[in-house]
Amino acid sequence: MVGSGPNGLAAAITLAERGLSVLVREANDTIGGGTRSAELTLPGYVHDLCSAVHPLGAASPFFRTLALEEHGLEWIFPAAEVVHPLDDGTAIVVERSIEATAAGLGGDAGAYRKLIGLFAADWPKLEREVLGPLIHVPRHPIALARFGVTALLPAEVLARLAFRGESARALLAGGAAHSMLPLGRAASASFGLVLLVLAHAVGWPVPRGGAQRIADALASHLRSLGGEIETGAPVESLRELSARAIVCDVTPRELTRLAGAQLPRAYRERLERYRYGPGVFKVDYALSGPIPWTAPACARSACVHLGGTLDEIAASESGPWVGRVPERPFVILAQPSLFDSSRAPESKHTAWAYCHVPNGSDCDMTERIEAQIERFAPGFRSHVVARKAQAPADLEASNRNHVGGDINGGAQDLAQLAFRPTPRRVPYSTPVPGLFLCSSSTPPGGGVHGLCGHRAARAALRAVF
Ligand SMILES: Cc1cc2nc3c(=O)[nH]c(=O)nc-3n(C[C@H](O)[C@H](O)[C@H](O)COP(=O)(O)OP(=O)(O)OC[C@H]3O[C@@H](n4cnc5c(N)ncnc54)[C@H](O)[C@@H]3O)c2cc1C
């Protein structure tokens, strides 16, 4: 295994479960890739370097098989799943209950119940259809067709068709913006739908102690199966490795670097054409107290979407795609310490906030991110004890997979959702016998769920062992 992100560890576990001898080599000094935590600002303040809120982790059918709680993982479920404040001082709250959520949406209550309630009820059928390769023979064709027709729409179109009020439209837009696609793009609705459905089906939990606990639990499980992990051990060429199968938790750019001339030219050229999406600018905060939200409901969730209306969010998300830095960025904010006192000294707090910027942008977004937080939490800045800002280049320096700050392992537009990373019957395989790709640059894409890794390892087991 090259790389110890959640997908690398998931692949390693899947192989070790079959009794194979597995070695994971990780470039960084700590394991976890996008699921690491560290004292980034001040002693005693534990920050999530990347992922913080984990609907996909809770929903992962693979993680469910692992009994990760026996290896130290404890999910904490905040009172609400996600909150979206508006300028009038109110907030839209996504509760675990569809009824309770719909009740907060006024005239759109029925439409929300119908749209999201239908797919939440179908989730047990949709789970394996949606969290895998887009192109496949479905087990539940009717449920998938019903979902697909809606999910393939641009989020902007679905929001306007399904809802009449600004609140419900803004809510869907906030979820869809996780795609990092312009909201006028086909399939951007799918991200909003899946995240809202997961809020009701499984919740949006945070791990006690930080995202690192997910990686630590996966690593503990792997070691219990006999697997080994070496940290501070970057692989610079596949020629360094001798194994029956090599499974790489890397993006296509790194794979072409590692494999060099071993890759057939046509395949290498296809990998070189693989596109990366916008980058992320992230700020971590050590705070003297909880964020002073105008709408008290914002304190009920670990995740807050800051960006106002559908129109505003759509304007913010279209910029980075065409190289434009948004003036009023849509900001995703995580505040896990409200629900997990282990993250900060007594009565103190941690939070991170990030926005999307053009890939590789070196624009400092700290002011603009804080202006958005202040808009919904006046006085926020006076609570900041320390902050650490990271531009796309900083994120890439701490993880080679974040090419230009892209946190999803490549753009997630329709073409690259369907053929990720290139058109192949088994997308995890390569033309080189025994060489596989398992990162979020393969289906189903970004997020902490381990499913790319699990499926890649299964492909390796079928092909090699
Ligand atoms: C700021 C930020 C916020 C996020 N928030 C969330 C969230 O709240 N919820 C969520 O579900 N997801 C979130 N994500 C996305 C999530 O972290 C990723 O989708 C996920 O970690 C991808 O897993 P992976 O295993 O494919 O790759 P990664 O986690 O990126 O791991 C890849 C690993 O491979 C290693 N590696 C690469 N090349 C080599 C090499 N040549 N030799 C050795 N090792 C190598 C890297 O060092 C790294 O450890 C966030 C990401 C970021 C950056």
The ligand as a MOL file (V3000), in Angstrom:
LIG
                    3D

  0  0  0     0  0            999 V3000
M  V30 BEGIN CTAB
M  V30 COUNTS 53 58 0 0 0
M  V30 BEGIN ATOM
M  V30 1 C -9.7210 20.8580 4.7060 0
M  V30 2 C -10.4380 19.5640 4.4170 0
M  V30 3 C -11.6820 19.3330 4.9870 0
M  V30 4 C -12.3560 18.1250 4.7480 0
M  V30 5 N -13.5370 17.8830 5.3840 0
M  V30 6 C -14.1320 16.6830 5.2690 0
M  V30 7 C -15.2240 16.3470 6.1050 0
M  V30 8 O -15.6110 17.1130 6.9860 0
M  V30 9 N -15.8110 15.1230 5.9280 0
M  V30 10 C -15.3450 14.2170 5.0020 0
M  V30 11 O -15.9060 13.1090 4.8830 0
M  V30 12 N -14.2700 14.5110 4.2070 0
M  V30 13 C -13.6470 15.7010 4.3340 0
M  V30 14 N -12.5230 15.9810 3.6030 0
M  V30 15 C -12.1200 15.0590 2.5250 0
M  V30 16 C -11.3720 13.8230 3.0430 0
M  V30 17 O -10.3640 14.2010 3.9420 0
M  V30 18 C -10.7780 13.0790 1.8520 0
M  V30 19 O -11.7660 12.8630 0.8720 0
M  V30 20 C -10.2170 11.7150 2.2700 0
M  V30 21 O -9.2390 11.8450 3.2630 0
M  V30 22 C -9.6170 11.0040 1.0560 0
M  V30 23 O -9.0150 9.8310 1.4980 0
M  V30 24 P -7.8580 9.1150 0.6610 0
M  V30 25 O -7.4610 7.9260 1.4600 0
M  V30 26 O -8.3150 8.9250 -0.7280 0
M  V30 27 O -6.6600 10.1620 0.5810 0
M  V30 28 P -5.9150 10.9590 1.7130 0
M  V30 29 O -6.6960 10.9840 2.9500 0
M  V30 30 O -5.5340 12.2510 1.1010 0
M  V30 31 O -4.6080 10.1060 2.0060 0
M  V30 32 C -3.5830 9.9090 1.0660 0
M  V30 33 C -2.3250 9.5300 1.8260 0
M  V30 34 O -1.3480 9.0460 0.9070 0
M  V30 35 C -0.0950 9.5730 1.2680 0
M  V30 36 N 0.7680 9.5620 0.0940 0
M  V30 37 C 0.5680 10.2010 -1.0830 0
M  V30 38 N 1.5790 9.9570 -1.9130 0
M  V30 39 C 2.4400 9.1400 -1.2590 0
M  V30 40 C 3.6750 8.5330 -1.5980 0
M  V30 41 N 4.2430 8.7070 -2.8020 0
M  V30 42 N 4.2970 7.7310 -0.6770 0
M  V30 43 C 3.7220 7.5080 0.5370 0
M  V30 44 N 2.5660 8.0680 0.9070 0
M  V30 45 C 1.9190 8.8730 0.0180 0
M  V30 46 C -0.4210 10.9700 1.7670 0
M  V30 47 O 0.6280 11.4790 2.5740 0
M  V30 48 C -1.7000 10.7130 2.5470 0
M  V30 49 O -1.4320 10.3570 3.8810 0
M  V30 50 C -11.7960 17.1570 3.8660 0
M  V30 51 C -10.5370 17.3860 3.3110 0
M  V30 52 C -9.8510 18.5680 3.5970 0
M  V30 53 C -8.4660 18.7740 3.0520 0
M  V30 END ATOM
M  V30 BEGIN BOND
M  V30 1 1 1 2
M  V30 2 1 2 3
M  V30 3 2 2 52
M  V30 4 2 3 4
M  V30 5 1 4 5
M  V30 6 1 4 50
M  V30 7 2 5 6
M  V30 8 1 6 7
M  V30 9 1 6 13
M  V30 10 2 7 8
M  V30 11 1 7 9
M  V30 12 1 9 10
M  V30 13 2 10 11
M  V30 14 1 10 12
M  V30 15 2 12 13
M  V30 16 1 13 14
M  V30 17 1 14 15
M  V30 18 1 14 50
M  V30 19 1 15 16
M  V30 20 1 16 17
M  V30 21 1 16 18
M  V30 22 1 18 19
M  V30 23 1 18 20
M  V30 24 1 20 21
M  V30 25 1 20 22
M  V30 26 1 22 23
M  V30 27 1 23 24
M  V30 28 2 24 25
M  V30 29 1 24 26
M  V30 30 1 24 27
M  V30 31 1 27 28
M  V30 32 2 28 29
M  V30 33 1 28 30
M  V30 34 1 28 31
M  V30 35 1 31 32
M  V30 36 1 32 33
M  V30 37 1 33 34
M  V30 38 1 33 48
M  V30 39 1 34 35
M  V30 40 1 35 36
M  V30 41 1 35 46
M  V30 42 1 36 37
M  V30 43 1 36 45
M  V30 44 2 37 38
M  V30 45 1 38 39
M  V30 46 1 39 40
M  V30 47 2 39 45
M  V30 48 1 40 41
M  V30 49 2 40 42
M  V30 50 1 42 43
M  V30 51 2 43 44
M  V30 52 1 44 45
M  V30 53 1 46 47
M  V30 54 1 46 48
M  V30 55 1 48 49
M  V30 56 2 50 51
M  V30 57 1 51 52
M  V30 58 1 52 53
M  V30 END BOND
M  V30 END CTAB
M  END
